[in-house]
Amino acid sequence: MKRVFKRKIYDKLLNWKETRQGATALLIEGARRVGKSTLVEQFAKNEYKSYIIIDFNNTNNEIRDLFNDLTDLNMFFLLLQQQLKVKLYERNSVIVFDEVQKFPVARQAIKYLVADGRYDYIETGSLISIKKNTKEITIPSEETRISMYPMDYDEFCWALGDNTTMDLLPQFYHKSLSLGVAHRKAMRDFRLYMLVGGMPQAINTFLDTNNFSDVDQVKRDIIKLYLDDFHKIDASGRIERLFMSIPAQLSNNVSRYMPYQAVGEVKEDKMLELLNDLEDSKTVLMCYRCNDPNVGMSLTQDRSRYKMYVADTGLFITLAFWDKDVTDNIIYTKLLNDKLQTNLGYVYENMVAQTLTANGHKLFYYTFPTADGKRLYEVDFLLSCGSKLWPIEVKSSGYSTHQSLDEFCKKFSSRIGKRFLITTKDFSRQEETTILPFYMTSLLK
């Protein structure tokens, strides 16, 4: 059974429609299978009198040929309606270019179609490293871009029929209240979200089967789609190796991603190209070291020192167990009940990166040497909120000490606003540090 899930990004589409009034096209960027096409079709059905969807992954040459000559837009629209058997209404119809990166000529046409003003236009794209596909065309400036990510924890709860949890949690947070006896179940529910992940197809399968192995197979199929896409960009397989090595690199607990360990010797300019292509695919999240932790961290980010996370933690877990053809239900059950004898700190760290990104934060971290210079303190994430920094340390177990966070706050005391330790424990406060359970991460906005 295919379900249409409630997505927060729908409101952004509404805002674009109401405020831009056809002055720009809307370009929705996101990784494959995050639900772009489903969202856009739902929006088109609900908000317009009629709509046309052209899927450039699967359309005929007759439709493609229409874009070769736009000198007579009256004829263009007439032929488009005739071929697709849809009547268009001025200022009350939308034309969707799905997987637009497959046919860059259509993207170039946006400039003229928007200027014409008769209809609205929405583009969706996966792996929009379009520089490889658009060398011969003019990229339109008449675009409003938004990014679409996997379903977040709120959306996951809605999908499971829980419409109260994420309404109640802010009240506990703002009143500084612990959940008490409800905390254990809240953490178990959050681990369920981590295991299933935020890909709509995986959630749909979970609701249909309640079987983790079935869900895992769906996630493997999605990963294989990504790997196929990576090979189309880089036949050498180096982008694939960069992606596949993320769990191992995070589990090594090093202060940055080591790309050459994944792909061997590569010229610096080629490595930069590979990493840019991987980042553009929206399948990963880049977290850069900030050289001077202060507001405006983008100004001092070090693009040579970074961590890399998988954009969906459910896919991350499947990658972590890629050595099997499918991850058994028993493994998932132990993970769900927190009974698997393995360090899950890197899984939770990936989950925090995913949640912060979904909330609109760019990811930064900071390292600095201890007094004796023998090791590094590391603050996992830094948020810029107003004129202050919010440093975050992530711990999957043991929260009585948080030396890196403490030393960072001493070093930059005048720059610190709130400080957080995100952990598996219930909400509490330790002097100036807020102990935040993982399921409240989405409240950091």
matplotlib code that plots the C-alpha trace (Angstrom):
import matplotlib.pyplot as plt

x = [0.0, 1.5, 0.9, 1.3, 3.0, 2.6, 5.7, 6.7, 8.2, 4.7, 4.3, 7.4, 5.8, 2.7, 4.7, 6.5, 3.2, 1.6, 4.5, 6.2, 3.0, 4.8, 7.8, 10.2, 10.2, 10.6, 13.6, 13.4, 16.8, 17.3, 18.7, 16.9, 13.9, 13.4, 9.8, 10.2, 8.0, 5.2, 5.2, 5.1, 2.2, 0.3, 0.9, -0.2, -3.4, -4.3, -3.3, -4.1, -7.0, -4.8, -1.2, 1.2, 4.1, 6.9, 9.2, 12.4, 13.5, 10.7, 9.3, 9.2, 11.1, 8.0, 7.8, 11.5, 11.5, 9.0, 11.7, 13.9, 11.9, 10.3, 10.0, 6.2, 5.1, 1.4, 2.2, 4.4, 1.6, -1.0, 1.1, 2.0, -1.7, -2.6, 0.1, -0.5, -4.3, -4.4, -6.0, -4.0, -5.5, -3.7, -2.4, -4.2, -2.0, 1.5, 3.9, 6.4, 9.7, 10.6, 14.2, 15.1, 18.8, 18.1, 17.2, 19.0, 17.4, 14.1, 15.9, 17.3, 13.7, 12.6, 13.9, 11.4, 8.5, 8.6, 8.9, 5.7, 3.9, 0.9, 1.7, 3.7, 6.7, 8.3, 11.5, 12.8, 16.3, 18.5, 22.2, 22.2, 25.9, 24.4, 27.7, 28.4, 25.0, 24.8, 28.0, 26.2, 23.2, 22.4, 21.4, 18.2, 18.3, 14.5, 14.6, 13.8, 15.7, 14.8, 16.4, 14.3, 15.6, 14.5, 11.5, 12.4, 11.3, 8.2, 7.1, 8.0, 5.7, 2.9, 3.3, 2.9, -0.3, 1.3, 0.2, 0.9, 4.5, 6.1, 3.5, 4.2, 8.0, 8.4, 6.5, 8.8, 11.8, 10.7, 9.6, 12.9, 11.0, 12.1, 9.8, 10.4, 8.8, 8.0, 11.6, 12.4, 9.6, 10.5, 14.1, 12.9, 10.5, 13.4, 15.7, 12.9, 13.1, 16.9, 16.6, 13.9, 15.2, 13.4, 13.1, 9.4, 9.7, 11.3, 8.7, 5.9, 7.4, 7.7, 4.0, 3.1, 5.2, 6.4, 9.5, 13.0, 14.6, 12.0, 12.8, 16.5, 16.1, 14.3, 17.2, 19.7, 17.9, 18.0, 21.8, 22.3, 20.5, 22.9, 25.9, 24.6, 24.3, 27.8, 29.2, 27.5, 29.4, 32.7, 33.3, 36.4, 34.2, 36.0, 32.8, 31.3, 34.2, 34.1, 30.4, 30.7, 33.5, 31.6, 30.5, 34.0, 35.6, 33.1, 33.5, 37.3, 36.6, 39.0, 38.7, 38.1, 37.2, 40.4, 39.5, 42.8, 42.2, 39.1, 40.4, 44.2, 46.3, 44.4, 45.5, 44.2, 42.1, 40.5, 39.8, 38.0, 35.9, 34.9, 34.0, 32.0, 30.1, 29.3, 28.1, 26.0, 24.3, 22.6, 23.3, 25.8, 26.1, 29.4, 30.5, 33.4, 35.9, 35.6, 39.0, 37.5, 34.3, 32.1, 29.0, 29.5, 31.3, 31.2, 33.8, 36.4, 35.5, 38.3, 37.3, 40.3, 39.1, 35.6, 33.5, 31.0, 27.7, 25.0, 22.0, 19.7, 20.6, 18.5, 20.7, 23.7, 22.8, 22.3, 25.7, 27.3, 26.1, 26.8, 28.9, 25.7, 23.2, 20.5, 20.6, 18.7, 15.7, 17.6, 20.2, 17.6, 15.7, 18.8, 19.5, 16.0, 16.3, 19.8, 21.1, 23.7, 27.2, 28.7, 29.5, 26.6, 28.0, 28.7, 25.1, 23.7, 26.2, 25.0, 21.4, 22.1, 23.8, 20.7, 18.3, 20.3, 20.5, 16.7, 16.3, 18.2, 21.6, 24.9, 27.2, 30.4, 32.7, 35.8, 39.0, 41.8, 44.7, 44.7, 47.1, 49.8, 49.3, 48.9, 45.3, 42.5, 39.4, 36.5, 33.1, 30.9, 28.6, 28.5, 25.3, 25.2, 22.1, 21.8, 25.0, 26.1, 27.3, 25.6, 28.2, 27.0, 28.7, 27.1, 27.4, 25.5, 26.4, 27.9, 27.2, 28.7, 31.8, 32.0, 35.4, 35.6, 32.4, 33.6, 37.0, 35.6, 33.2, 36.1, 38.2, 35.4, 33.3, 32.3, 30.9, 28.8, 25.0, 23.5, 25.5, 24.2, 25.1, 22.9, 22.6, 20.4, 19.5, 16.4, 16.2, 18.1, 20.4, 24.0, 24.8, 25.0, 24.8, 21.5, 21.3, 19.1, 17.7, 18.2, 14.5, 14.6, 17.3, 14.8, 13.9, 17.3, 16.2]
y = [0.0, 3.3, 6.2, 9.9, 11.2, 14.6, 16.7, 20.0, 21.3, 21.5, 24.8, 26.1, 25.2, 27.1, 30.1, 30.2, 29.9, 32.7, 35.1, 34.7, 34.5, 32.9, 35.3, 32.3, 28.6, 26.4, 24.0, 21.2, 19.6, 16.4, 12.9, 10.1, 8.6, 11.4, 11.9, 14.9, 13.5, 12.4, 15.8, 17.8, 15.7, 16.0, 19.8, 20.1, 18.2, 20.2, 23.7, 24.0, 23.5, 21.3, 20.2, 18.5, 16.4, 15.6, 13.0, 13.3, 10.0, 8.4, 10.6, 10.3, 12.1, 14.0, 15.8, 16.5, 17.8, 20.5, 22.3, 22.7, 25.7, 28.1, 31.0, 30.4, 29.7, 29.6, 26.6, 25.0, 25.0, 23.9, 20.9, 20.1, 20.0, 18.0, 15.4, 15.0, 15.4, 18.0, 21.4, 24.3, 27.3, 30.7, 31.4, 28.3, 25.5, 24.2, 22.4, 20.1, 19.1, 15.9, 14.8, 17.9, 17.1, 14.4, 17.0, 20.3, 21.9, 22.0, 23.8, 26.4, 27.0, 28.1, 31.6, 32.1, 30.1, 32.2, 35.4, 34.3, 34.2, 32.0, 29.1, 28.1, 25.8, 23.3, 21.4, 18.5, 17.1, 14.4, 14.4, 18.0, 18.2, 19.7, 21.3, 18.1, 18.3, 22.0, 23.1, 24.2, 25.9, 29.0, 28.3, 30.3, 32.9, 32.8, 29.9, 29.7, 26.7, 24.7, 21.5, 18.4, 15.9, 12.6, 12.6, 14.0, 12.6, 14.7, 13.4, 9.9, 10.2, 11.5, 8.6, 6.2, 8.0, 9.8, 13.4, 14.3, 13.5, 16.3, 18.7, 17.8, 17.7, 21.5, 22.0, 19.7, 21.5, 25.1, 24.3, 22.3, 19.2, 15.6, 13.0, 10.6, 7.2, 8.2, 8.7, 5.1, 4.6, 8.0, 6.8, 3.4, 5.2, 7.4, 4.4, 2.9, 6.1, 5.8, 2.1, 2.6, 6.0, 8.8, 7.5, 7.3, 4.0, 2.4, 3.9, 2.6, -0.9, -0.8, 0.1, -2.6, -5.5, -4.5, -6.5, -4.9, -7.3, -6.1, -2.5, -3.2, -4.7, -1.5, 0.6, -1.6, -1.0, 2.7, 2.6, 0.6, 3.3, 5.8, 3.6, 3.4, 7.2, 7.6, 5.3, 7.5, 10.4, 8.6, 5.3, 4.7, 3.9, 6.5, 8.4, 5.1, 4.3, 7.7, 7.1, 3.5, 4.2, 6.8, 4.4, 3.0, 6.4, 7.7, 4.6, 5.1, 8.2, 10.4, 14.2, 14.3, 12.3, 10.8, 10.6, 9.1, 6.1, 5.4, 6.0, 5.9, 8.4, 11.1, 14.5, 17.3, 19.0, 15.6, 14.8, 18.2, 17.4, 14.0, 15.4, 18.2, 15.7, 13.6, 16.6, 17.8, 14.4, 15.3, 11.8, 13.0, 15.9, 17.7, 19.1, 21.5, 22.5, 26.1, 27.8, 30.6, 29.6, 32.7, 33.9, 33.8, 30.4, 30.0, 32.8, 30.7, 27.1, 24.9, 22.9, 20.6, 19.4, 17.9, 15.1, 13.3, 11.9, 9.9, 12.1, 9.4, 7.5, 4.6, 4.2, 4.7, 1.7, -0.5, 0.7, -0.3, -3.9, -4.0, -7.1, -9.2, -9.5, -8.3, -7.3, -9.8, -8.9, -10.0, -7.3, -4.7, -5.9, -5.7, -2.2, -1.2, -2.4, -1.0, -4.5, -4.8, -5.0, -2.3, 1.4, 3.3, 6.7, 7.3, 6.3, 8.9, 11.5, 10.9, 11.3, 14.6, 15.8, 14.8, 16.5, 19.8, 19.9, 19.3, 22.3, 24.6, 24.6, 24.3, 21.9, 23.0, 21.4, 22.5, 20.8, 22.2, 20.6, 19.7, 21.5, 18.8, 18.7, 14.9, 14.8, 17.0, 18.3, 18.1, 19.9, 17.8, 20.6, 24.4, 26.4, 30.1, 31.5, 35.3, 36.8, 33.7, 30.1, 27.0, 24.2, 20.6, 17.4, 14.1, 11.1, 7.8, 6.7, 8.2, 11.9, 12.7, 14.2, 16.3, 17.8, 18.9, 20.9, 22.4, 23.4, 24.9, 27.0, 28.2, 29.1, 31.0, 32.1, 35.5, 33.9, 31.2, 31.3, 27.9, 24.7, 21.2, 17.6, 15.4, 11.9, 8.9, 10.3, 12.2, 16.0, 17.7, 20.6, 20.4, 24.0, 25.8, 22.7, 21.3, 17.5, 17.0, 13.6, 12.7, 12.9, 16.7, 17.5, 18.9, 21.6, 23.3, 26.0]
z = [0.0, -1.1, 1.4, 1.0, 4.1, 5.6, 4.9, 6.5, 3.2, 1.8, 3.6, 1.8, -1.5, -0.5, 0.5, -2.8, -4.7, -2.8, -2.6, -6.0, -8.1, -11.0, -10.9, -10.4, -10.9, -7.9, -7.9, -5.3, -4.8, -2.9, -3.0, -4.8, -3.0, -0.4, -1.8, -4.2, -6.9, -4.5, -2.7, -6.0, -7.4, -4.2, -4.2, -7.8, -7.2, -4.2, -5.2, -8.9, -11.2, -13.5, -13.8, -16.1, -14.9, -17.4, -16.0, -17.9, -16.6, -18.7, -21.4, -25.2, -27.9, -29.0, -25.7, -25.6, -29.2, -28.1, -26.2, -29.3, -30.5, -28.0, -30.4, -30.5, -26.9, -28.0, -30.3, -27.6, -25.0, -27.5, -28.5, -24.9, -23.9, -27.0, -26.4, -22.7, -22.9, -20.1, -20.4, -18.9, -17.2, -17.1, -13.5, -12.2, -13.7, -12.9, -15.1, -13.3, -14.8, -12.8, -12.8, -14.7, -14.6, -17.2, -19.8, -19.2, -22.2, -20.3, -17.4, -19.7, -21.1, -17.6, -18.3, -21.2, -19.7, -16.4, -18.4, -20.3, -17.0, -17.9, -15.6, -12.6, -12.9, -10.5, -11.1, -9.1, -9.4, -7.9, -8.1, -9.3, -9.9, -13.1, -14.1, -16.0, -17.8, -18.4, -20.0, -23.1, -21.6, -19.6, -16.0, -15.3, -12.6, -12.3, -9.8, -6.1, -4.7, -1.7, -0.4, 0.5, 3.1, 4.4, 6.7, 10.1, 13.5, 13.6, 10.2, 11.2, 14.2, 12.0, 9.6, 12.6, 13.6, 16.6, 16.4, 20.0, 20.9, 19.0, 20.2, 23.8, 23.8, 23.3, 26.5, 28.5, 26.9, 27.5, 31.1, 31.8, 32.7, 32.5, 31.0, 34.0, 33.4, 29.8, 28.9, 28.3, 25.7, 24.1, 23.5, 22.2, 19.7, 18.6, 18.1, 15.9, 13.8, 13.6, 12.4, 9.8, 8.7, 6.9, 3.4, 2.6, 0.9, 3.9, 6.3, 4.0, 4.0, 7.8, 8.1, 5.7, 7.1, 10.6, 9.5, 9.8, 7.2, 4.6, 5.5, 5.3, 1.8, 0.7, 2.1, 0.3, -3.0, -2.4, -1.7, -4.9, -6.8, -5.3, -6.2, -9.8, -10.0, -8.6, -11.3, -14.0, -12.6, -11.8, -13.5, -11.4, -8.4, -6.2, -5.2, -4.3, -2.0, -0.4, 0.4, 1.5, 4.0, 6.0, 8.8, 9.2, 9.3, 11.9, 14.1, 14.1, 16.2, 14.3, 14.2, 10.5, 7.4, 5.7, 2.0, 0.9, 3.1, 1.1, -2.4, -2.3, -4.2, -6.0, -7.2, -5.0, -7.7, -8.6, -5.0, -4.6, -7.7, -6.3, -3.0, -4.6, -6.7, -3.6, -1.7, -4.6, -4.7, -1.4, -0.1, 2.4, 4.9, 5.2, 8.6, 8.3, 10.9, 11.9, 12.4, 14.5, 16.3, 16.2, 14.5, 10.7, 10.9, 7.1, 6.8, 8.6, 7.6, 6.7, 3.6, 3.9, 7.3, 7.6, 8.8, 6.5, 7.5, 5.6, 4.9, 6.3, 9.4, 8.4, 5.3, 7.5, 9.7, 6.6, 5.3, 8.7, 8.2, 4.4, 4.8, 4.8, 2.0, 4.4, 8.1, 10.2, 12.3, 15.4, 14.8, 14.4, 17.5, 19.6, 18.3, 19.0, 22.6, 23.0, 23.6, 20.8, 22.1, 19.9, 20.2, 18.7, 19.4, 15.7, 14.8, 17.2, 16.0, 12.4, 13.7, 15.3, 12.1, 10.1, 12.5, 12.7, 8.9, 8.6, 10.9, 8.5, 10.3, 8.4, 10.2, 11.8, 14.5, 16.4, 17.7, 19.8, 21.7, 25.3, 27.7, 27.2, 23.5, 23.4, 22.2, 20.9, 22.5, 20.1, 20.1, 17.8, 16.5, 16.7, 16.1, 15.5, 17.2, 17.2, 18.4, 20.4, 19.8, 21.0, 21.4, 21.3, 22.5, 21.6, 23.9, 23.5, 27.0, 30.1, 30.5, 33.9, 32.3, 29.2, 29.3, 25.7, 26.1, 29.4, 28.1, 24.9, 27.0, 29.1, 26.1, 24.4, 27.4, 26.0, 22.8, 24.4, 24.7, 25.6, 25.7, 25.2, 25.9, 23.7, 25.1, 25.8, 29.3, 30.3, 30.2, 33.0, 33.7, 35.1, 36.1, 32.7, 30.6, 29.3, 29.1, 26.1, 25.1, 21.4, 20.7, 21.6, 19.1, 16.7, 19.2, 18.6, 16.1]

ax = plt.figure().add_subplot(projection="3d")
ax.plot(x, y, z, "-o")
ax.set_aspect("equal")
plt.show()
